[in-house]
Amino acid sequence: MFTLSGFPQNSEQLKKDLIAGSTVAIVALPLAIGFGVTSGMTPAAGIATAVIAGFLTALFGSSKYQVSGPTGAMAVVLIPVIQNHGVSIIPLLGIMSGVIILLLGLFKAGTLINKIPEDVVEGFTLGIAVIIALQQIPLALNVPKGEGERTIPTAINTIRNIELANLSFATIAVLCLTLFIKFNLVHLIRRLKISWYVPASFSSIIFATAFVAIFGLDVVLVGEIPRSVFSLAEIDFSAWNLLLLPALSVALLAAIESLLAARVADQLADPKSPMQFEPNQELVGQSIGSTVASVFGGMPSTGAIARTNVNVRAEAQTKLAAMVHSVVLLFVVLFGGSLFGLIPSAAIAGVLIGTSFRIIDLKIIRELWKTNKQKFAVFITTAIVTIGVDLIWGIIFGVLVDLFVNKVLGNKSNATN
């Protein structure tokens, strides 16, 4: 239920929320642009999604820390839909998937979804990270995208079609510079003993853009972002029968990823009380945010794990922080859209590749391998199916393997003992 208890109760909480929300906005801007482009839409669509969905989901959801918007996982699902039906189908897809998410929340399915095992979640996260990285090859190298609807065949065909003579070394230099700053800035900040938070993604974008401008490099730019990123769509409801399965996939992905991000956020904020949000209300909030964003120039959204983590690390206190993030993004677009049009596309690709590597937790993978081979089998199976087949099938297959490992093999092990 919507209550004022989810907002700051004193000036100290308000101050922390304002700082956290502004920090997340800086991190979210390049990611919103990147996922807007990767999905097959536009930078403006990514920003519109971050602004609208980020604000409304926080307002009507239950999580104190969740930040919603465009994500790599959602881009993966949208790519084949846009290829087959065009961008004009997105508003209808957003409405249909939003209705499904709303029904999941109203019928208390969020409680069940929130019980997906951790090893399945970790495998799903690894799969998403790999997919995000592979999707950036055309943008990172400024080469034509290969044929194929699935990630791996498309990546292989893209690489096969690359001709060394046609590669832009200026583009590759921008990519390398972006990745270098993305991975090394934090270490430099620690050595210099700087206490304030410096976002690596945003900083790498600034340095890469300055590098291109100073040396006059001939590379592809994002292009000017229009101030009017919001536009009410004309919706053709007659195409609903073409979108039943895609809408179901979008809805399930949004539900799973959003509840996962909210769960991780609560664990990070307070390990002693790891479940503070109400999953079914969170789904209702996601439904509202995703639907409205799709109708007003954006695309279906979901909880964003990376931005949510930044929000927690920046000491957000209430849901106001996520709403501030949306407002700050809106002001950036209104008053600085032309400047962000100078960003090199390769720099955006570099940020997304760097983000995908940051998502992968090697410590957890090593720990699973050393301590529990059965859980590792579930983890790696989920990742492989997620990458090779489909995100939703990755989750379903992972849950089935987890049940088999724990129920069948577990019972056999107990019987032997």
Salt bridges, closest charged atoms under 4 A:
GLU118 OE2 - ARG263 NH2 3.35
GLU315 OE1 - LYS16 NZ 3.82
